[in-house]
Amino acid sequence: MSKQIKKWSGRFDEPVNKLVQIFTASVDFDKRLALYDIKGSLAHAEMLNKQKIITNSDFKKIQLGLNKIQNLVINNEFIWSVDDEDVHLNIEKKLTQLIGEAGKKLHTGRSRNDQVATDLRLFLRDVTDEVIEKIIQLQKSIISFAKKNADVFMPGLTHLQIAQPISFAHHLMAYYEMLERDKRRFFDSKKRINQLPLGAAALAGTSYPIDRKWVAKKLKFDGLCENSIDAVSDRDFAIEFLFDASLLMTHLSRLSEELIMWMSPFFGFIEIADSFCTGSSIMPQKKNPDVPELIRGKVARVNGNLMALLTLMKSQPLAYNKDNQEDKEPVFDSADTIVDSLEIYAALIKSIKVNKKIMLKYAGDGFSTATDLADYLVKKGLPFRTSHEIVAEIVNYAVKSKVHLHEIQMSEFKKYSNKIDDDVYEVLTVLGSVTARDHIGATSPKQILQAIKKAEINLRKKLS
């Protein structure tokens, strides 16, 4: 009789090399799927019994054994073995030890190929729900922070140069909108995640009279993967999750970049609470914004995970290949990273203190109301391009004279246009500039408070 290491290795005349055994094992990381594996197995066993493929007695034993294993896993008492390669074989071996021959019948009508695809989809379904909830919590923090700062004005920047005065709350709510799209992307991707591959078996389906629709309903899947080859071989649902994660982290990274800049003494706009910062090992005066910096850095690993999975799939012929063992660690890592990042940001935002005076000072610098002056001239009857040229000349004068626009004497204004009157000074203030932009999507305090109210109502609605 040939020497064997695994139950299914009777095809071979010699045991698997120990190096190969260690190299190909995945249990160290895919054991994270254990509870999902058990959940899928319980549904599969019940279906086998319903279809009279296994006896009621065997089903009861399998059910009892899997429940015992589930408790062991939950209590961290399950002993995992690299010798049994992966989460599936570890559980199956333990089941057989607990209930005997009936445990060997659980794998009837399925393969590890459709089994692992089911486990991963179950995992991503739960993680997606968790991510959506974490995004909502961060959105709530941003809304609360914005509401408290609706009367704070800051310089709006383009090209990192002072452009126009804006409401700080308006700036913050831009991130609410980004997160809203992120949230909806995750929600939409769940429709494609939540399709059942179980029943595809290795790649061709099975000759047993299984009921895939019953299993899908039992496991609360929206539908079935309709092609057995596609069901076991593609990981586009995981790639889509990683893309959504990358885009989410890109938005959080942009927020991080701004918080880091705003906290710098060169800006001085905000202060992040000490509890979210660290010091220096050599410079006692330092207060470093490590949390935003780390999140800005973590986008690199999340983007890397996306590229890893895209590259993993790009050259695989149909159907399943061992390459796909490499899909789980990038997914697990990105899932953990985005959940942690969202959670800590929801708390960090609440800790921020705003320096209103410095923000207001810079809001009026850099001739930020120049566009308002151009608009003023347009309302007096000049074409915008003509107004633009006149204001450019006025700004040139102000630069050379080292004065702000609102400090220019009327006699000087008249040199550039006789349409400029004393009422011009009203539009050259920060408050005048911001409040003048009073339409949907604009920066006036009135509009931003309406946007905040709309956002609060939106968060109370169920996603659809």
C-alpha positions in Angstrom: 0.0 0.0 0.0 1.4 3.4 -0.9 2.5 5.7 1.9 0.1 8.7 2.3 0.1 12.0 4.1 -3.4 13.2 3.1 -6.6 11.3 2.6 -6.9 12.4 -1.0 -3.2 11.7 -1.9 -3.7 8.0 -2.8 -2.8 9.0 -6.4 0.8 9.5 -5.4 3.5 6.9 -4.7 5.5 9.0 -2.3 4.6 11.5 0.4 4.6 15.2 -0.1 8.0 16.8 0.6 7.9 18.6 3.9 9.0 21.8 2.3 6.2 21.6 -0.2 3.8 20.8 2.6 4.7 24.0 4.4 5.0 26.1 1.3 1.5 25.2 0.0 -0.3 25.3 3.4 -2.6 28.2 3.9 -4.1 27.4 7.3 -2.1 30.1 9.1 -4.2 32.8 7.4 -7.3 31.1 5.9 -8.3 29.8 9.4 -9.9 33.3 9.6 -12.6 31.9 7.4 -13.4 29.1 9.8 -16.8 30.3 11.0 -17.8 31.0 7.5 -16.7 27.6 6.4 -18.8 26.0 9.2 -21.8 28.1 8.2 -21.5 27.0 4.6 -21.0 23.4 5.6 -24.0 23.3 7.9 -26.2 24.6 5.0 -24.6 22.1 2.6 -25.2 19.2 4.9 -28.8 20.2 5.5 -29.4 20.4 1.8 -27.7 16.9 1.3 -30.1 15.5 3.9 -33.1 17.3 2.4 -32.2 15.8 -1.0 -31.8 12.3 0.5 -28.1 12.3 -0.5 -27.1 11.6 3.1 -29.3 10.1 5.8 -31.0 12.0 8.6 -28.8 10.2 11.1 -25.6 11.3 9.4 -26.8 14.8 9.0 -27.6 15.1 12.8 -24.1 13.8 13.6 -22.5 16.3 11.1 -24.6 19.1 12.6 -23.6 18.2 16.1 -20.0 17.9 15.2 -19.8 21.2 13.3 -21.5 23.0 16.2 -18.9 21.6 18.6 -16.1 22.8 16.2 -17.7 26.2 16.0 -17.6 26.6 19.8 -13.9 25.5 19.8 -13.1 28.1 17.1 -15.0 30.9 19.0 -13.3 30.1 22.2 -9.8 29.8 20.5 -9.6 26.2 21.5 -9.3 24.7 18.1 -5.9 23.3 17.3 -4.8 24.1 13.8 -2.3 21.9 11.9 -0.2 22.8 8.9 -0.2 19.0 8.1 -3.9 19.4 7.2 -3.0 22.3 4.8 -6.0 24.6 5.1 -9.0 25.6 7.1 -11.3 23.2 5.2 -9.3 20.1 5.8 -8.6 21.0 9.4 -12.3 21.2 10.1 -13.1 18.1 8.1 -10.5 16.1 9.9 -11.7 17.3 13.3 -15.3 16.5 12.4 -14.4 13.0 11.4 -12.5 12.6 14.7 -15.6 13.7 16.6 -18.4 11.8 14.7 -16.6 9.1 12.8 -17.4 8.0 9.2 -20.4 10.4 8.9 -17.8 13.2 8.9 -16.4 11.9 5.6 -19.8 12.4 3.9 -19.9 16.1 4.4 -17.8 16.8 1.3 -20.3 15.0 -1.0 -21.3 17.1 -3.9 -18.8 19.9 -3.4 -15.1 20.7 -3.9 -12.7 22.9 -2.0 -12.9 25.1 -5.1 -16.5 26.2 -4.6 -16.2 25.8 -0.8 -13.5 28.5 -0.5 -15.2 30.8 -3.0 -18.3 30.6 -0.8 -16.3 31.3 2.4 -14.6 34.3 0.9 -17.9 35.7 -0.4 -19.5 35.2 3.1 -16.5 37.0 4.7 -16.7 39.9 2.3 -20.4 40.2 2.7 -20.0 40.8 6.4 -17.0 43.0 6.0 -18.8 45.2 3.5 -21.6 45.7 6.0 -19.1 46.6 8.6 -17.3 49.1 6.3 -20.5 50.8 5.4 -21.4 51.2 9.1 -17.9 52.6 9.8 -18.2 55.1 6.9 -21.5 56.2 8.3 -19.9 56.8 11.7 -17.2 58.9 10.1 -19.8 60.8 8.1 -21.6 61.6 11.4 -18.4 62.9 12.9 -17.7 65.1 9.9 -21.3 66.5 9.9 -21.1 67.3 13.7 -17.7 69.0 13.2 -19.0 70.9 10.2 -22.1 72.1 12.1 -20.0 73.5 14.9 -17.8 75.4 12.4 -20.4 76.7 10.0 -19.4 80.3 10.9 -15.7 79.7 10.4 -14.1 81.0 7.1 -10.9 79.8 5.6 -8.9 80.3 2.4 -10.0 78.0 -0.4 -7.0 76.8 -2.3 -6.2 75.8 -5.9 -2.7 74.8 -6.8 -2.1 75.2 -3.0 -2.4 79.0 -3.6 -5.1 81.1 -2.0 -8.1 81.2 -4.4 -11.3 82.4 -2.7 -12.7 82.5 0.8 -14.9 79.6 1.7 -16.7 78.2 4.7 -14.7 75.7 6.7 -17.8 73.6 7.0 -18.2 73.6 3.3 -14.7 72.2 2.9 -15.4 69.5 5.5 -18.6 68.5 3.8 -16.6 67.8 0.6 -15.3 64.7 2.5 -18.8 63.8 3.5 -19.7 63.7 -0.2 -16.6 61.6 -1.1 -17.5 59.1 1.7 -21.1 59.0 0.5 -19.9 57.8 -2.9 -17.5 55.3 -1.3 -20.4 54.0 0.9 -22.6 53.5 -2.1 -19.8 51.8 -4.1 -19.5 49.2 -1.3 -23.2 48.8 -1.1 -23.5 48.3 -4.8 -20.6 45.8 -4.9 -22.4 43.7 -2.3 -24.9 42.7 -5.0 -22.1 41.0 -6.9 -20.4 39.6 -3.8 -23.7 38.0 -2.6 -24.0 35.3 -5.3 -23.6 31.7 -4.3 -20.8 29.6 -5.9 -21.4 26.5 -3.8 -22.6 23.6 -6.0 -20.2 24.4 -8.8 -17.9 21.7 -7.2 -14.4 21.6 -8.8 -15.5 23.3 -12.0 -18.2 21.3 -13.8 -20.9 21.0 -11.2 -21.9 17.6 -9.6 -23.8 14.5 -10.5 -25.7 14.5 -7.2 -29.3 16.0 -7.2 -28.3 19.1 -5.2 -30.6 22.1 -4.6 -28.4 25.2 -5.0 -31.3 27.6 -4.8 -32.3 26.2 -1.4 -28.7 26.7 -0.1 -28.6 30.2 -1.5 -31.8 31.0 0.4 -30.5 29.3 3.6 -27.3 31.4 3.5 -29.1 34.6 2.5 -27.4 34.9 -0.9 -29.2 37.1 -3.5 -28.7 34.5 -6.2 -26.4 31.9 -7.8 -23.2 32.1 -9.8 -24.8 30.7 -13.0 -21.7 29.2 -14.6 -19.8 26.6 -12.6 -16.4 27.4 -14.2 -16.8 31.1 -13.5 -18.0 30.4 -10.0 -14.8 28.8 -8.9 -12.2 30.6 -11.0 -12.9 34.3 -10.8 -12.2 36.7 -8.0 -13.6 39.9 -9.6 -15.8 40.3 -6.6 -12.8 40.5 -4.3 -11.0 42.8 -6.7 -14.0 45.1 -6.7 -13.9 45.2 -2.9 -10.2 46.1 -3.1 -10.8 48.8 -5.6 -13.5 50.3 -3.4 -11.1 50.0 -0.5 -8.3 51.8 -2.5 -10.6 54.6 -3.5 -11.8 55.0 0.1 -8.3 55.1 1.4 -7.4 57.7 -1.3 -10.1 60.0 0.1 -8.9 59.4 3.7 -5.3 60.1 2.5 -6.3 63.4 1.1 -8.0 64.3 4.3 -4.9 63.2 6.2 -2.7 65.4 4.0 -4.8 68.4 4.8 -5.0 67.7 8.6 -1.2 67.4 8.6 -0.8 70.7 6.7 -3.4 72.5 8.8 -1.7 71.4 12.1 1.7 72.6 10.9 2.7 75.9 12.5 3.1 77.3 8.9 -0.7 77.0 8.7 -1.8 76.8 12.4 -5.5 76.2 11.4 -6.2 73.3 13.7 -4.9 71.4 16.7 -5.4 67.6 17.0 -5.8 66.4 20.6 -2.7 65.0 22.3 -4.3 61.6 22.6 -4.0 61.2 18.8 -0.5 62.5 18.5 3.0 61.4 19.5 6.2 63.1 20.5 9.8 62.9 19.3 12.5 60.7 20.8 15.0 63.6 20.5 13.1 66.8 20.1 11.0 67.5 23.2 8.9 70.2 21.7 7.5 68.0 18.9 3.8 67.0 18.5 3.5 64.8 15.5 0.2 64.0 13.7 1.1 60.3 13.5 -2.5 59.0 12.9 -3.1 61.0 9.7 0.4 60.2 8.6 -0.1 56.5 9.1 -3.4 56.5 7.3 -1.8 58.4 4.4 0.9 55.8 4.4 -1.5 52.8 4.6 -3.1 53.8 1.2 0.1 52.4 -0.3 -0.5 48.9 1.1 -4.2 48.9 0.1 -3.3 50.0 -3.4 -0.6 47.3 -3.4 -3.2 44.7 -2.4 -5.4 45.7 -5.3 -2.5 45.5 -7.8 -1.6 42.1 -6.3 -5.0 40.6 -6.9 -5.3 42.1 -10.4 -1.9 40.7 -11.2 -2.8 37.3 -9.6 -5.8 36.9 -11.9 -4.4 38.3 -15.2 -2.9 35.2 -16.6 -4.9 32.3 -15.1 -6.5 29.9 -17.6 -9.9 28.6 -16.5 -10.8 27.1 -14.1 -9.4 27.1 -10.6 -5.7 27.3 -10.0 -3.6 27.2 -6.9 -2.6 30.8 -7.5 -5.9 31.8 -6.0 -4.6 30.7 -2.6 -2.9 34.1 -2.7 -6.1 36.0 -2.8 -7.0 36.0 0.9 -4.1 37.8 2.6 -4.5 41.0 0.5 -8.3 40.9 1.1 -7.9 40.4 4.8 -5.2 43.1 5.1 -7.2 45.7 3.2 -10.4 44.9 5.1 -8.6 45.3 8.4 -6.9 48.5 7.3 -10.0 50.3 6.1 -12.1 49.3 9.1 -9.3 50.5 11.5 -8.7 53.7 9.6 -12.4 54.6 9.5 -12.9 53.9 13.2 -9.9 55.9 14.4 -10.8 58.8 12.1 -14.4 59.0 13.4 -12.9 59.5 16.9 -10.0 61.8 15.8 -12.3 64.3 14.0 -14.1 64.9 17.3 -10.9 65.9 19.0 -9.9 68.7 16.6 -9.8 72.3 17.8 -10.1 75.1 15.2 -8.1 78.4 15.2 -10.8 80.6 13.8 -8.8 83.8 13.8 -5.9 82.4 11.8 -8.2 80.8 9.3 -10.1 84.1 8.9 -6.9 86.1 8.5 -5.7 83.8 5.7 -9.1 83.7 4.1 -8.7 87.4 3.3 -5.1 87.2 2.1 -3.8 86.7 -1.3 -6.4 89.0 -2.9 -8.9 86.2 -2.4 -11.8 88.5 -3.2 -10.5 89.4 -6.6 -13.2 87.3 -8.3 -15.8 89.1 -6.3 -14.5 92.3 -7.7 -14.7 90.9 -11.3 -18.3 89.8 -10.6 -19.1 93.2 -9.2 -18.0 94.8 -12.5 -20.0 92.2 -14.5 -23.1 93.2 -12.5 -22.4 96.8 -13.5 -22.6 95.9 -17.1 -19.1 94.9 -18.2 -18.3 91.6 -20.0 -16.6 89.1 -17.7 -13.4 89.0 -19.7 -13.1 92.7 -19.6 -13.8 92.7 -15.9 -11.1 90.0 -15.5 -8.5 92.2 -17.2 -9.4 95.2 -15.2 -9.2 93.3 -11.9 -5.9 91.8 -12.9 -4.5 95.3 -13.3 -5.9 96.3 -9.9 -4.3 93.3 -8.3 -1.0 94.1 -9.9 -1.3 97.6 -8.4 -2.2 96.2 -5.0 0.8 93.8 -5.1 3.2 96.6 -5.9 1.6 98.9 -3.3 1.5 96.2 -0.7 -2.1 96.8 0.2 -5.2 94.5 0.3 -8.0 95.1 -2.2 -10.3 96.5 0.5 -7.5 99.0 1.4 -7.4 100.6 -2.0 -8.7 104.2 -2.1 -11.7 104.9 -4.3 -9.7 107.5 -6.3 -7.3 104.6 -7.3 -10.2 102.3 -8.2 -11.7 105.0 -10.5 -8.4 105.0 -12.5 -9.3 101.5 -13.6 -13.1 101.8 -14.1 -15.6 104.5 -13.5 -18.2 101.8 -12.7 -16.6 101.2 -9.3 -18.4 103.0 -6.5 -18.4 102.9 -2.7 -20.6 99.8 -2.6 -17.6 97.8 -3.9 -16.2 97.6 -0.4 -19.1 95.4 0.7 -18.1 92.6 -1.8 -14.4 92.8 -0.9 -14.8 91.4 2.6 -14.5 87.7 3.4 -18.0 87.6 4.8 -19.4 89.3 1.7 -17.6 87.0 -0.6 -18.7 83.8 1.1 -22.4 84.8 1.7 -22.7 86.0 -1.9 -22.4 82.4 -3.1 -25.8 81.4 -2.1 -27.0 78.5 -4.3 -27.1 74.7 -4.0 -23.6 73.3 -3.7 -22.0 76.7 -2.9 -20.2 77.9 0.2 -22.5 80.4 1.9 -23.3 79.5 5.5 -27.0 79.3 4.6 -26.3 76.7 1.9 -23.9 74.7 4.0 -26.4 74.5 6.9 -29.0 73.2 4.4 -26.4 70.7 3.1 -25.7 69.5 6.6 -29.4 69.1 7.3 -29.9 67.1 4.1 -26.9 64.9 5.0 -28.3 64.2 8.4 -31.6 63.1 6.9 -29.8 61.0 4.3 -27.9 59.1 6.9 -31.2 58.1 8.6 -32.4 56.5 5.4 -31.8 52.9 4.5 -29.4 52.4 1.5 -31.2 51.3 -1.6 
